[in-house]
Amino acid sequence: MTYRRIRFGQIGNGRATDFAILELTKYLKKMDPKLVIDVLKMDAIDENFKGIIWVGCDDKLAAQLPKVDVPALDDGIAIAVENGEGYITGTNERSVLLAVYRFLKALGCDWVRPGKEGERIPVKEVENVNVAINEAASYRHRGVCIEGADTYENIYDMIDYLPKVGMNEYFIQ
């Protein structure tokens, strides 16, 4: 039996990075059910490990990120993955989640509207992927405001959907 393997090194254990790894592995398995995914949790990048895609924030990656005014508030991402090695990082933990979704989009995933029915996830083999992205958000606040009678399901779907399309806030009146 042949299988494909991808290894991620999770940098840190913040809640947003934990969620980013969960989302990354979930969607990669949807794309390629035979893919074997290993996740190593680390405090920082360990250059002794080879064949790993590092996911999270690390001072060693800071120079790779685009310049932003306030890194804790402004979103910038850097992705450099070549043949199963590299990194997916952001200016803050929220940006790491946005970077993961941007990485998945580069692999062919798309989210055209909130909810499961809005997902467009290609079924294909994921191996030796190559993605290079370096971008900063044009605006600090990117979101949606909804007025009226919203159901729990609508709100849940919107909160789940917005980071997938690069937004970082949701406001209901």
N, C-alpha and C positions, 0 to 999 in steps of 0.2 A: 504494500500500500504506500503510495506516495503522499506526502503532505508538505505543506508550506509552513514555515515558522517565521514569526516576527517577534522581536524582543524590544520591550520598552523599559526604560529606566525612569521611574517616577521620582522626581526631585521634590523632597519634602512631603508633608502629609496634611496640607491645608485642605479644607473642605472643597474649595473650588477645584483644586488640582485632583483630589480624589474623584470628584464628579467628572472631570474632564477625561480621566483615564477610563472610568466606567462607560462613558459615552463613546469614546474612541474604540474600545474593545467591542462594545455592543454593535456598532455600525460596521466595523470591519468583519465581524462574524456574520452579519446579515449579507454583506457583500460576498464573502468567501467562507461558507460553512466548514470547509476542510482546513481552514487556517488555524494553526496552533499559535496562541498568543501567550507569551511569558511577560510578566510584569515584575520588575525588581524595584523594591522601594529603597531609596537611598536618601541621605541627607544632602548630598551634593554630587556633582558629576565626578565619576571615578574614571580617569583616562586609561586605567588598566583594563577596563571592560571594552571589548570590541564587538561590533555587530549589533549595536544598540541604538535605538532612537530615544534620546533624552526628552522628557516631557516635564516642564515646570520652569520655575524661576531659579536662576543660579548666577552668581556674580561673574562667573567665567563666560556667560553668554551676553552680558550687558552691552558689550561693544557691538554686538551683532544687531541690536534692536534699533529701530528708527528713533530719532530724537523727538521727544514730546515735552510739553511744558512741565507737567507734574506727573511723574510716572505712577504714583498711587491712584491718580484720578483719570489720567488719559490712557487710552488703549493704543498700544503698538504691538505688532506681532512680528516674529521672525521664524521662518521655517526653512530649514536646509536639510533635506533628506535625500540621500543618494545611495541606491543599492542597499537599503536596509540599515543605514547608519545616518546619524545626524541629530537634529534637535527640532523641537517644537516649543517655542517659548513666547513669553509676553512681558510687558512692562510691569504687570501685576498678576495676581492669580486669576482674576476675571478675564484678563487678556489671554491667559493660557487656554481657558475654555473657548474663547473666541478663535484662537489659533487652531485648536483641535477641529472645530467645525469648518474652518477655512481649509485645513488640510483635507478633510473628508470631501469638501466641495471640489477641491482640485482632483480628487480621485473619481469624481463623477456623481457624488451624492448631491441631492438638491431638496430643498424644502420650499414648496411653492405656496403653502398656506398652513395655518395651524392645524394640529391634529394628525393622527396616524395616516389618514387618507391623503394628506398633503406631502408625505414623504415620497421621494423618488430615489430609491437605493438600487444601483445597478448590481447585478449578480455577475461577478467576474473574479478571476484569480488575483489575489493581492500578493505580489512578491516583487522584490527589487524595485520598489516605487521610487520615483524621483520627483521631488517637489521643491521649488525654491520660491519663497514669497517673503517680502519685507515691506510692510506697510503700516501706516498709522491712520487712525480714524480721523476723518475730516472735522468732526465735531465731538466735543466731550459728551454731550447728551444726545443720544440717538434712541428714540422710542416712539411709543404710540399712546394716545389718550383716547379712551373709550367712554362715552356717556350712555346712560340708559340702563336698562335692566339686564345685567349680565348673569349668566349661570355660573356655578362653580366650574363646570366642565369647560366653558368658554375661557374663563380666567386661567385655569390650569393650562389649557392648550396654548394660550398666548404667552404665558410665562415660559413654557417649554420651547416655544417656537422662536421667540425674539432673539436669543443669543445665536441661534442657528443661522440667522440672517444678518448677524453683526450688530444687533441693537443691544442696548444696555439698560433700558428702563421701560417701565409700564405704569401708566397712571389711569386710575378709574375715578370717576366723579360720583 
